[in-house]
């Protein structure tokens, strides 16, 4: 693997690790049906977990990530070219 590709791969893994960690923390908090996390002696927070709704959320997250990954590189190239590129190079960009 080239050095540039290795950095991109590590960056992607780092971002997904943090996102999965945050998601797991929020999900674990929802599934624990104890007392109120902050505060005194509240009645507690109740959550209902449905696997079908969870699957829908995961499906939308995957679709969102696919859209962002496909379009963000293209938009970044275009923005960099508009800021730093020469006028005659703008017509020859390979997107």
C-alpha positions in Angstrom: 0.0 0.0 0.0 1.3 3.5 -0.8 2.0 5.9 1.9 -0.8 8.3 0.8 -3.3 5.4 0.7 -2.2 4.2 4.1 -2.9 7.6 5.6 -6.4 7.8 4.0 -7.1 4.3 5.2 -6.0 5.1 8.8 -8.1 8.3 8.7 -11.2 6.4 7.6 -10.7 3.7 10.3 -10.2 6.4 12.9 -13.4 8.3 12.0 -15.5 5.1 11.9 -14.1 3.9 15.2 -15.1 7.2 16.9 -18.5 7.1 15.3 -19.1 3.5 16.3 -17.9 4.2 19.8 -20.3 7.1 20.2 -23.2 5.1 18.8 -22.5 2.2 21.1 -22.3 4.5 24.1 -25.7 6.1 23.2 -27.3 2.7 22.5 -26.0 1.2 25.8 -27.4 4.2 27.7 -30.8 3.7 26.1 -30.8 0.0 26.8 -30.0 0.4 30.5 -33.3 1.1 32.0 -32.2 2.4 35.4 -32.7 5.7 37.2 -32.2 9.1 35.8 -28.6 9.6 34.8 -28.3 13.2 36.0 -30.4 14.4 38.9 -32.0 13.1 42.0 -34.5 10.4 42.5 -36.5 10.5 39.3 -38.9 7.9 38.1 -36.4 6.6 35.6 -36.2 6.8 31.9 -37.9 4.0 29.8 -36.9 3.2 26.3 -38.4 0.7 23.9 -36.1 -1.0 21.5 -37.4 -2.5 18.3 -35.1 -4.4 16.0 -37.0 -3.3 12.9 -36.6 0.4 13.7 -33.0 -0.1 14.6 -32.4 -1.9 11.2 -34.0 1.1 9.4 -31.7 3.5 11.2 -28.7 1.4 10.3 -29.8 1.2 6.7 -30.2 5.0 6.4 -26.7 5.5 8.1 -25.1 3.2 5.5 -26.8 5.0 2.6 -25.7 8.4 4.1 -22.1 7.3 4.4 -22.1 5.9 0.9 -23.4 9.2 -0.5 -20.9 11.3 1.6 -17.9 9.2 0.6 -18.8 9.3 -3.1 -19.5 13.0 -3.3 -17.1 14.5 -0.8 -13.9 13.7 -2.8 -15.4 15.2 -6.0 -16.5 18.4 -4.2 -13.1 18.7 -2.5 -11.2 18.4 -5.8 -13.5 21.0 -7.4 -13.0 23.4 -4.5 -9.2 23.0 -4.4 -9.1 23.5 -8.2 -11.2 26.7 -8.0 -9.0 28.1 -5.2 -5.5 27.0 -6.2 -5.8 25.9 -9.9 -4.8 27.8 -13.0 -7.5 29.1 -15.3 -6.5 26.8 -18.1 -6.4 23.7 -15.9 -10.1 24.0 -14.8 -11.4 22.5 -18.0 -9.1 19.4 -17.7 -10.0 18.1 -14.3 -10.6 14.4 -14.1 -13.6 13.8 -11.7 
